[in-house]
Amino acid sequence: MTMSDTYDTPDTRDMLDRTRQGVIGKGLDRPEGPLKVAGTATYAAEYARPGCAEGVLVGAAISKGRVTAIHRDAVMAMPGVLGVYSSERMLRRAAQGTAGEAPEQDVSTVDFPMQPVALVVAETFEQATAAAKALRIDYDDQSDDARFMPSDDNAEPADDPVEAGDLDRALREAAHVVDAQFTTPGHASAAMEPHAAIAEWEGRDLTLWGSLQMLSFNVAELADSLGIDPKHVRILSPYVGGGFGSKLGISHEAVAAALAAQDLGRPVRVVMSRQQVFQSIMRRSETEQRIRLGCGPDGRLTAFAHEALVSNLPGEDFSEPVTQASEFLYAGENRLLAVRKSDITRLTAGSVRAPGEAVGMQALEVAMDELAEAAGIDPVELRKRNLPDAVPGEGTPYSSRRLVQALDAGAAAFGWDQRSATPCARREGEWWIGHGVASAARVNILAKAEARVTLTADGHVVVETDHTDIGTGSYAVLGQIAAEMLGQPIDRTTVQLGDSRLPSGAGSGGSWGASSTGSAAFRACEAIRATLAQAVGCSADDLLLQDGKAWAEGVDPRPVTDLLTEDLTRTGRIEPGDLMEKVNQSTYGAFFCEVAVNAFTGETRIRRMTGAFGFGRVLNAKTARSQCLGGMVWGIGSALTEALQFDSRDGHLVNHDLAEYHVPVHADIPPMEVILLEERDPHASPIQAKGVGELGICGAAGAVANAIYNACGVRLRDFPMTPDRLLAHLPDPFAPAA
């Protein structure tokens, strides 16, 4: 097979199924795990740079307007203060993912409450904090012109709505119809590590230690923000303590630290507080959704409509893609899919934990449950009955789809056949017990990536790329691919990540990292194998490598080191071709959930949850399972606890820390079961793998909501489903069981 950078032709060779080392797919530990457990993995704020000064950002005290004066003199006289900065180059908004250019700059304009408008730098963090609190700023307050709540009145027309057939007629003629309104609140990424940066200049060259997800884009964004050539910017992010979309683009702390460091001629560290991260870094938009479904007596969908209203700041192109999975998941030839955006004065909306499907599918899966009840069909069967042969309205075929297998495997493991279809049918003491199901689906993307692989003369393997590891297992997975391809034990394999001077990986975002950068490493290994095959005297496909030895059929094994006189280095590249347009590539799964709802208080407890997922080749069973578990936990949070709360009077975020923004904690989560459905999807990537990182959240909240209904008979359509919302609708707790 002729190799090219552009992936236009499915790779059906199953190369990783014919190699001999036996490490691919195994649940191997993360090589950096001991460093993280011991506290010796260095994160962005932890580098000891000689003479490093400390910076603290100052947020605007108005909702909208302009800065007219900054009274620097008073704080410059305070102990240890080195400078007060407010520049037209400082960011007033964070960059969206893959922007590759500066976002909105000039902090003299205030776009939203608590937007950073200044940086105070001092010898110590405590001195900088005290001065930041004391800094007095004058404003031209234009908050009266702000709009803080999304509204249909000022919403833009939907971009590229999907329309097919005659929806109204199909709904009129349908045997069963669901027409339901849903709301979901905004969400925060809530990564464990806050946004942080240390900037240091050496002449014209800037080095930034940052907590960032996509370094090749981040270098371009930082350089553009500063007005310098990208060749003078180096970013180091070897360890990132979570991102979930919030660190896809460059943000306030990085540019502010770079400008202050340049002026002072010494390193400057800027670490955002938890409150500042919540107040000024990407939020997920709240949504208002209307879903209309119509089916015949047999439960087959004839009408499918999914409309949503979302919000963002004026001038931002990003709209939460609520209907993304609705485009391809279920049948219904008469269709309408549309998302409208309302401009409001809140912090920037952007990518947060599976944008689109995470909130769109939780509503869709509740609507499907309602339709199943109306039609008198088991909810699992209804979903299986409505899987189209091709993407509705397009005719695009599917590359692979393991949804039926996921529903069947999950149902069997969970014991779905023991469920009663009648709400309030099972009670244990104070608790109503219920079961719910939902499908999982997430678009799959192959992204442009490069990786350099070296087989050293002494038989070690080194993988190098600027790809980041945000806790997802990149160090492990990339090492496994290279070790498998080159037949070396995993303990002779080293992976170097998070340095922008290395070849540009895909970055961690959109669930495309492992399959994309992994494919680039795969390509580099193929080139090394071709060279070794020449030395052995066979074709590359016939070359056998295992435990540091090379041979072919009829040729005696030899140590690979005998074939090398020097290090052998190759760079692999991959970029998407037209396969993504020709074939719908997505990942699928299913959730099954058991909840207990307190008959007196409305408290919901998750008792058990099963997820079954198909996402192409499993590269590392342990890290993949961890990703699925994490997604399921986020889904539980979306269903029961998580909601950004904004003051409607001035738009400020009320619950701006982890004390008031309630993510699920250990006590909320029981042991959960994850089933990995192995498959091969040659359309998706040369390694036949697809993304898994975000699949586990997509639809999970819908399974929880459906289980709540099955438990107590209360059908809520506003998330999160907190006890106060349930309490008013609960059945009489003293009534006899049905």
C-alpha positions in Angstrom: 0.0 0.0 0.0 1.4 3.4 -1.0 1.6 5.8 2.0 0.7 9.4 1.8 0.1 12.1 4.5 -3.5 12.5 3.5 -5.8 9.7 4.6 -8.1 9.2 1.6 -8.2 5.4 1.4 -9.2 3.0 4.2 -6.3 1.0 5.6 -7.6 -2.5 5.8 -4.3 -4.3 6.4 -4.9 -4.8 10.1 -1.2 -4.2 10.7 -1.5 -4.0 14.5 -3.3 -7.3 14.5 -0.3 -9.0 12.7 2.5 -7.6 14.9 4.0 -9.8 17.6 4.9 -7.7 20.6 1.5 -8.0 22.3 1.3 -4.7 24.0 -1.3 -2.9 21.9 -4.7 -2.9 23.6 -3.3 -4.1 26.9 -4.3 -2.3 30.0 -0.8 -1.0 30.8 -0.1 1.5 33.5 0.6 5.1 32.6 4.4 5.5 32.6 4.1 8.9 34.2 1.8 7.5 36.9 4.5 7.2 39.6 5.6 10.8 39.0 2.1 12.1 39.5 1.5 9.9 42.6 4.8 11.1 44.1 4.1 14.7 43.3 7.2 15.0 41.1 5.4 15.6 37.8 6.0 19.3 37.2 2.9 21.3 36.3 2.8 24.8 34.8 3.0 26.8 38.0 5.6 24.6 39.7 8.8 25.4 37.7 11.5 27.1 39.8 12.7 29.9 37.6 15.4 32.1 39.3 14.1 35.6 40.0 10.5 34.8 39.1 8.0 37.5 40.0 4.3 36.8 40.8 1.4 38.3 38.9 -2.3 38.5 39.9 -5.0 39.4 37.4 -7.7 42.0 38.3 -11.2 41.6 37.2 -13.6 44.3 36.0 -16.1 45.7 38.5 -18.7 46.5 35.8 -20.6 44.2 33.4 -19.9 46.2 30.2 -18.2 49.4 29.3 -14.6 50.9 29.2 -11.7 51.4 31.6 -11.1 55.2 31.8 -8.3 55.3 34.4 -6.1 52.9 36.4 -4.7 54.5 39.6 -1.4 52.8 39.6 0.6 55.1 41.9 -1.1 54.0 45.1 -0.4 50.3 44.6 3.1 50.9 43.2 4.0 52.3 46.6 2.9 49.1 48.3 5.6 46.6 49.5 7.1 44.5 46.7 5.0 45.8 43.8 7.0 45.8 40.5 4.4 46.9 38.0 0.7 47.3 37.0 -0.1 46.3 33.4 -3.1 47.0 31.3 -2.4 46.7 27.6 -4.1 46.6 24.2 -2.3 43.3 23.6 -3.7 41.7 26.8 -6.7 39.4 26.1 -10.2 40.2 27.1 -11.4 36.8 25.9 -9.8 33.4 25.8 -9.2 31.9 22.3 -11.5 29.2 21.0 -9.9 25.8 20.2 -7.9 25.6 17.0 -8.2 29.4 16.5 -4.5 29.7 15.7 -4.7 33.5 16.1 -5.3 36.1 18.8 -8.8 36.4 20.2 -10.3 39.7 21.2 -7.6 42.0 22.8 -7.4 45.4 24.5 -8.6 45.0 28.1 -9.7 48.7 28.2 -13.0 47.4 26.7 -15.1 45.4 29.2 -17.2 42.6 27.6 -18.4 40.8 30.6 -18.4 40.9 34.4 -15.0 40.1 36.1 -13.2 40.2 32.8 -9.5 40.6 33.5 -8.5 44.3 32.9 -5.1 44.5 34.6 -2.2 42.6 36.0 -0.4 43.5 39.2 3.1 42.0 39.6 5.1 41.9 42.8 8.0 40.0 44.4 5.6 37.6 46.2 2.1 36.2 45.5 0.8 37.7 48.7 2.1 41.1 47.8 0.6 40.9 44.4 -2.7 39.8 45.8 -2.9 42.6 48.3 -2.1 45.2 45.6 -4.6 43.7 43.1 -7.3 44.0 45.7 -6.3 47.6 46.4 -6.0 48.7 42.8 -8.6 51.4 42.0 -10.0 51.6 38.5 -12.4 54.1 36.9 -14.9 53.0 34.3 -17.4 54.3 31.7 -20.1 52.0 32.9 -22.4 50.8 30.0 -24.0 48.0 31.8 -27.5 49.4 31.2 -27.0 48.4 27.5 -26.1 44.8 28.4 -28.3 41.8 27.9 -27.8 39.1 30.5 -30.3 36.5 29.6 -30.6 34.6 26.2 -33.8 35.4 24.3 -35.4 34.4 21.0 -36.0 38.1 20.4 -32.3 38.8 19.6 -31.3 35.3 18.3 -29.6 35.0 15.0 -31.1 32.8 12.3 -29.8 29.2 12.4 -26.7 28.6 10.4 -27.1 25.7 7.9 -30.3 24.2 9.3 -31.1 20.7 8.2 -34.5 20.4 6.6 -36.0 17.5 4.7 -39.4 16.2 3.8 -42.7 17.6 5.2 -42.3 17.7 8.9 -45.6 19.2 9.8 -47.5 16.7 7.7 -45.6 13.8 9.2 -46.3 14.9 12.7 -50.0 15.3 11.9 -50.2 11.8 10.5 -48.0 10.1 13.1 -49.6 7.5 15.4 -47.6 8.7 18.4 -46.0 12.2 18.9 -43.7 13.7 21.5 -43.4 17.5 21.5 -41.2 18.5 24.5 -39.2 21.4 25.7 -36.0 20.9 27.6 -33.5 23.2 29.3 -29.9 22.6 30.3 -27.8 25.1 32.3 -24.3 26.3 31.5 -21.4 24.1 32.7 -17.8 24.8 33.7 -14.9 22.6 32.7 -13.7 22.6 36.3 -10.3 21.1 35.6 -8.3 20.3 38.7 -5.3 22.4 37.7 -6.1 26.1 37.3 -4.9 28.1 34.4 -1.3 29.0 34.9 1.7 30.3 33.0 5.4 31.2 33.6 6.9 33.5 31.0 10.6 34.1 30.5 12.4 36.0 27.7 15.9 35.4 26.4 16.5 38.3 24.0 13.7 38.0 21.4 12.8 34.5 22.3 10.0 33.7 24.7 9.6 30.4 26.7 6.2 29.8 28.3 5.5 27.1 30.7 1.7 26.7 30.4 -1.3 24.5 31.0 -2.5 24.1 27.5 -4.0 21.4 25.3 -3.0 22.2 21.7 0.5 23.6 21.5 0.8 24.2 17.7 -2.3 26.4 17.8 -1.3 27.9 21.1 2.1 29.0 19.8 0.4 30.8 16.9 -2.2 32.4 19.2 0.4 33.6 21.7 2.7 35.0 19.0 -0.2 36.8 17.3 -1.3 38.2 20.6 2.2 39.6 21.2 2.9 40.7 17.7 6.0 38.5 17.2 7.0 35.7 14.9 5.9 32.2 16.1 9.5 31.0 15.6 10.4 33.1 18.7 7.8 31.3 20.9 8.4 28.0 22.7 5.6 26.5 24.9 6.3 23.7 27.4 3.3 21.7 28.7 4.5 18.2 29.6 1.8 17.6 32.2 -1.6 19.2 32.2 -4.0 18.7 35.1 -7.2 18.4 33.1 -8.6 20.7 30.4 -12.0 19.5 29.2 -11.9 22.2 26.5 -11.0 25.1 28.7 -7.3 25.0 27.7 -7.7 24.5 24.0 -6.8 28.1 23.3 -4.5 30.6 24.7 -6.0 32.6 27.6 -5.5 35.7 29.8 -2.7 34.5 32.1 -0.3 33.5 29.3 -0.3 36.8 27.4 -0.3 38.9 30.6 2.7 37.0 32.0 4.6 37.3 28.7 4.0 41.1 28.5 5.0 41.7 32.1 8.1 39.5 31.8 9.3 41.3 28.8 8.9 44.7 30.5 10.6 43.6 33.8 13.3 41.5 32.2 12.7 38.6 34.5 10.3 35.6 34.6 6.8 36.2 35.7 4.3 33.6 36.9 0.5 34.2 36.7 -1.8 31.6 38.3 -5.6 32.2 38.0 -7.6 31.6 41.2 -10.4 29.0 41.0 -12.8 31.9 41.0 -11.1 33.7 38.1 -11.1 30.5 36.0 -14.8 30.1 36.5 -15.5 33.8 35.9 -13.4 34.3 32.7 -12.6 31.0 31.0 -14.9 29.2 28.6 -18.3 28.1 29.8 -20.7 25.7 28.1 -23.7 27.6 26.9 -27.0 27.0 28.5 -29.6 25.6 26.1 -33.3 25.7 25.4 -34.3 22.8 23.3 -37.5 21.7 21.5 -37.7 18.1 20.3 -40.6 16.7 18.2 -40.7 13.1 17.4 -43.4 11.2 15.4 -43.7 7.5 14.7 -46.0 5.0 13.2 -47.8 2.2 15.2 -44.7 0.1 14.8 -42.5 2.7 16.5 -40.6 3.7 13.4 -39.8 7.4 13.3 -41.3 9.3 10.4 -40.8 12.8 11.9 -37.7 14.1 13.7 -37.1 17.8 14.8 -34.5 19.1 17.2 -34.2 22.9 17.7 -32.1 24.7 20.2 -31.4 28.2 21.5 -27.8 28.9 22.8 -25.8 32.0 23.7 -22.4 33.6 23.4 -20.8 37.0 23.5 -21.3 39.3 20.5 -18.7 38.6 17.8 -18.1 35.0 18.8 -18.8 32.5 16.0 -19.0 29.5 18.3 -22.5 28.1 18.9 -22.9 25.0 21.1 -23.6 22.3 18.4 -26.6 20.8 20.2 -28.0 18.8 17.3 -24.6 17.3 16.2 -25.6 13.7 17.0 -29.2 14.2 15.9 -27.9 14.6 12.3 -26.9 10.9 12.1 -28.2 8.9 15.1 -31.8 8.0 14.4 -34.1 7.7 11.4 -36.9 10.0 10.3 -37.0 11.2 6.8 -39.0 14.3 7.6 -36.6 16.4 9.6 -35.7 19.8 11.0 -32.4 20.5 12.9 -31.6 24.1 13.8 -29.5 25.9 16.4 -30.0 29.7 17.0 -27.6 31.9 19.0 -28.5 34.8 21.3 -25.8 37.4 22.0 -25.5 38.1 25.8 -23.1 39.7 28.2 -21.6 36.7 29.9 -18.2 35.1 29.7 -17.3 33.4 26.4 -19.0 30.2 25.5 -16.9 27.6 24.0 -16.0 23.9 23.9 -16.6 22.1 27.2 -16.6 18.3 27.7 -18.1 16.9 24.4 -19.7 20.1 23.0 -23.0 19.5 21.4 -23.8 15.9 22.1 -23.3 16.2 25.8 -26.3 18.4 26.3 -28.2 17.6 23.0 -28.3 13.9 23.5 -29.4 14.0 27.2 -32.5 15.8 26.0 -33.0 13.6 22.9 -32.6 10.4 24.9 -35.4 11.5 27.3 -37.6 12.3 24.3 -36.9 8.9 22.9 -37.9 7.3 26.2 -41.2 9.3 26.2 -41.9 8.1 22.7 -41.2 4.5 23.7 -43.8 4.8 26.5 -46.3 6.4 24.2 -45.9 3.6 21.6 -45.8 0.8 24.2 -42.4 -0.4 23.0 -39.4 -1.3 25.1 -37.0 1.7 25.1 -34.1 -0.5 24.0 -36.1 -2.0 21.1 -37.3 1.4 20.0 -33.8 2.6 19.6 -32.7 -0.5 17.7 -35.7 -0.2 15.5 -34.8 3.4 14.4 -31.2 3.0 13.3 -31.0 4.2 9.6 -29.1 2.5 6.9 -27.5 5.8 5.9 -27.4 9.3 7.3 -31.0 10.7 6.9 -31.3 13.5 4.4 -27.7 12.8 3.1 -27.5 9.2 2.1 -23.9 9.0 3.5 -23.0 5.5 4.6 -21.7 4.6 8.1 -18.1 3.4 8.5 -19.1 1.2 11.5 -21.7 1.3 14.1 -21.7 -0.8 17.3 -24.9 0.7 18.8 -27.0 -2.5 18.6 -24.1 -4.5 20.1 -23.7 -1.9 22.8 -27.4 -1.9 23.7 -27.5 -5.7 23.7 -24.3 -6.2 25.7 -25.2 -3.4 28.2 -28.7 -4.8 28.7 -27.4 -8.3 29.3 -24.8 -7.2 31.8 -27.2 -4.8 33.6 -30.2 -7.2 33.8 -32.5 -5.0 31.8 -35.0 -7.8 31.4 -35.8 -7.5 35.1 -37.0 -3.9 34.7 -40.6 -3.1 35.2 -42.0 -0.7 32.6 -44.4 0.8 35.1 -43.2 3.7 37.2 -43.3 3.3 41.0 -43.4 -0.5 40.7 -40.5 -1.1 43.0 -39.9 0.4 46.4 -37.3 -0.4 49.2 -38.2 1.4 52.4 -38.1 5.2 51.6 -36.7 4.7 48.2 -38.4 4.3 44.8 -36.1 2.2 42.5 -36.0 2.7 38.8 -34.0 1.8 35.6 -33.2 3.9 32.6 -31.4 3.5 29.3 -29.9 5.8 26.7 -27.8 5.6 23.6 -24.3 7.2 23.4 -23.0 8.7 20.2 -20.2 11.1 19.4 -18.7 12.4 16.1 -15.2 11.1 15.3 -12.5 13.3 13.8 -9.1 12.6 12.4 -6.8 15.7 12.8 -3.6 16.7 11.2 -0.6 15.4 13.2 3.1 14.7 13.2 5.3 12.5 15.3 9.0 11.6 15.3 10.1 8.1 16.2 13.7 7.0 16.8 14.9 3.4 17.1 18.3 3.9 18.7 21.4 1.9 17.9 21.1 0.2 21.3 17.5 -0.8 20.7 15.5 1.8 22.5 12.4 3.5 21.0 11.8 7.2 21.5 8.5 8.9 20.4 8.6 12.7 20.2 5.7 15.1 19.5 4.3 18.3 21.0 1.0 16.4 21.7 -0.2 16.9 25.3 -1.4 14.5 28.0 -4.3 16.1 29.9 -4.7 13.0 32.0 -6.0 10.8 29.2 -3.1 8.5 28.8 -1.2 9.9 25.8 2.2 8.8 27.2 1.0 5.2 27.5 -0.9 4.9 24.3 1.8 6.4 22.0 4.4 4.3 23.6 2.3 1.2 23.1 1.8 1.9 19.4 5.6 2.4 18.8 6.6 -0.6 20.9 4.1 -2.8 19.1 5.2 -1.7 15.7 8.9 -2.0 16.3 8.9 -5.1 18.4 10.5 -3.7 21.6 9.4 -4.2 25.2 7.5 -1.3 26.6 10.1 -0.7 29.2 12.6 0.2 26.4 10.2 2.8 25.0 10.2 6.5 26.0 7.6 9.1 25.0 8.4 12.8 25.1 5.4 15.2 24.9 4.4 18.8 25.5 7.3 20.8 23.9 6.3 23.0 21.0 9.8 22.4 19.4 8.8 18.8 18.8 6.8 17.8 15.7 3.2 19.1 15.9 0.8 16.5 17.2 -3.0 16.8 16.9 -3.3 18.1 20.5 -5.7 16.9 23.1 -9.2 18.0 22.1 -12.2 16.7 20.3 -11.4 13.1 21.2 -9.0 13.0 18.3 -5.6 12.9 20.0 -4.8 9.2 20.3 -6.1 8.2 16.9 -4.5 11.1 15.1 -1.1 11.5 16.8 -1.1 7.8 17.2 -1.5 7.4 13.5 1.4 9.8 12.9 3.6 7.6 15.2 2.3 4.5 13.3 3.4 6.1 10.0 6.9 6.9 11.4 7.2 3.3 12.6 6.2 2.0 9.2 9.1 3.9 7.7 11.5 2.4 10.2 10.1 -1.0 9.5 10.7 -0.5 5.8 14.4 0.2 6.4 14.8 -2.8 8.7 13.0 -5.0 6.1 15.7 -4.1 3.6 18.4 -5.2 6.0 16.5 -8.5 6.6 15.8 -9.0 2.9 12.0 -9.1 3.0 9.1 -6.8 2.4 8.0 -4.5 5.2 4.7 -6.3 5.5 6.5 -9.7 5.9 9.0 -8.3 8.5 8.6 -9.9 12.0 9.7 -8.0 15.1 9.5 -9.1 18.7 11.5 -8.6 21.9 14.2 -6.7 20.1 14.7 -9.3 17.3 13.9 -9.1 13.6 13.3 -11.9 11.1 11.0 -13.1 8.3 9.7 -16.5 7.4 12.7 -18.7 6.5 15.2 -16.2 8.0 16.7 -16.7 11.4 15.9 -14.1 14.1 18.7 -11.5 14.7 18.9 -8.8 17.3 17.7 -5.5 15.8 20.8 -3.9 17.1 22.8 -6.0 14.6 21.0 -4.3 11.8 21.7 -0.8 13.0 25.0 1.2 12.8 23.3 4.4 14.1 20.0 5.7 15.4 17.2 5.3 12.9 14.8 8.3 12.9 11.7 8.9 10.9 8.8 11.4 11.1 5.3 10.3 10.4 2.5 12.6 9.3 -1.3 12.2 8.9 -4.0 14.6 7.9 -7.6 14.1 7.1 -8.7 13.5 3.5 -12.1 13.2 2.0 -13.0 10.0 3.8 -14.7 12.1 6.5 -17.0 13.5 3.9 -17.7 10.2 2.1 -18.4 8.1 5.2 -20.0 9.0 8.5 -17.5 8.1 11.2 -18.8 8.1 14.7 -18.5 6.3 18.0 -21.4 4.6 19.8 -22.4 3.1 23.1 -25.3 2.6 25.6 -25.9 3.5 29.2 -28.0 1.5 31.7 -28.7 3.1 35.1 -30.4 2.2 38.3 -31.4 5.0 40.7 -33.1 5.3 44.0 -35.3 8.3 44.6 -36.3 9.2 48.2 -40.1 9.3 48.4 -40.0 12.0 51.1 -37.1 14.3 50.1 -36.7 13.8 46.3 -33.0 13.0 46.7 -31.6 10.8 43.9 -28.9 8.3 44.5 -27.1 6.4 41.7 -27.1 2.8 42.7 -25.3 1.3 39.7 -24.5 2.1 36.1 -23.3 0.2 33.1 -21.8 1.6 29.9 -21.0 -0.4 26.8 -18.9 1.4 24.1 -17.6 0.8 20.6 -14.9 3.1 19.3 -12.7 1.2 16.9 -9.5 -0.5 18.1 -8.9 -0.3 21.9 -5.3 1.0 22.2 -5.1 0.7 26.0 -7.9 -1.0 27.9 -7.1 0.7 31.2 -6.9 4.2 29.9 -10.0 3.7 27.7 -12.0 2.4 30.6 -10.9 5.3 32.7 -12.1 7.7 30.0 -15.4 6.0 29.8 -15.8 6.1 33.6 -14.9 9.8 33.7 -17.5 10.6 31.0 -20.2 8.7 32.9 -19.4 10.7 36.0 -19.7 13.9 34.1 -23.1 12.7 32.8 -24.2 12.0 36.3 -23.2 15.6 37.2 -25.1 17.0 34.3 -28.2 15.0 35.3 -28.2 15.8 39.1 -25.9 18.6 40.2 -24.0 20.8 37.8 -25.3 24.2 36.8 -23.7 27.6 36.4 -25.9 30.2 38.1 -25.8 33.8 36.7 -27.4 36.9 38.4 -30.0 38.1 35.9 -29.4 41.7 37.1 -25.8 42.1 36.1 -24.7 38.8 34.6 -22.1 37.9 37.1 -21.5 34.3 37.9 -22.8 33.5 41.4 -21.3 30.0 42.0 -17.8 30.5 40.9 -15.9 27.8 42.8 -16.1 24.1 43.6 -17.9 24.8 46.9 -20.9 26.1 45.0 -20.6 24.5 41.6 -21.4 20.9 42.4 -19.4 18.3 40.5 -20.0 14.7 41.6 -17.7 13.5 44.3 -16.8 10.0 45.5 -19.9 9.6 47.7 -22.1 10.3 44.7 -20.6 7.6 42.4 -21.0 3.8 43.0 -18.9 1.2 41.3 -19.6 1.4 37.6 -19.2 -1.2 34.9 -17.6 -0.5 31.5 -17.8 -2.9 28.6 -15.4 -2.2 25.7 -16.6 -3.5 22.4 -13.6 -4.2 20.2 -14.0 -3.3 16.5 -11.8 -2.2 13.6 -12.7 0.9 11.6 -10.3 1.3 8.7 -12.1 4.5 7.6 -11.3 6.3 10.8 -7.5 6.0 10.9 -4.6 3.8 9.8 -4.6 2.3 13.3 -8.4 1.6 12.9 -9.1 3.4 16.2 -11.6 6.2 16.9 -11.8 8.7 19.8 -13.2 7.6 23.2 -12.5 10.6 25.5 -15.9 12.3 25.2 -18.2 9.4 24.2 -18.8 8.4 27.8 -20.7 11.6 28.6 -22.9 11.7 25.5 -26.4 10.6 26.5 -25.4 9.5 30.1 -27.6 12.2 31.8 -30.5 10.9 29.7 -30.2 7.4 31.2 -30.3 8.9 34.7 -33.3 11.0 33.9 -35.1 8.0 32.4 -34.3 6.0 35.5 -35.7 8.7 37.7 -39.0 8.6 35.8 -39.1 4.8 36.0 -38.5 5.0 39.7 -41.1 7.7 40.8 -43.1 8.6 37.8 -41.8 12.2 37.6 -40.8 13.3 34.1 -38.6 16.4 34.5 -37.3 18.1 31.4 -35.1 20.8 33.1 -31.6 19.8 34.1 -30.1 19.2 36.7 -32.8 17.2 38.4 -32.3 18.5 41.9 -34.4 17.4 44.9 -36.4 20.6 45.0 -37.5 20.1 41.4 -38.6 16.5 42.0 -40.2 17.1 45.4 -43.2 19.1 44.2 -44.2 16.3 41.8 -43.5 13.1 43.8 -46.4 10.7 44.4 -47.9 10.3 47.8 -45.1 8.5 49.8 -47.8 6.8 51.9 -49.9 5.5 49.0 -49.9 1.7 48.7 -47.7 0.2 45.9 -49.4 -0.2 42.5 
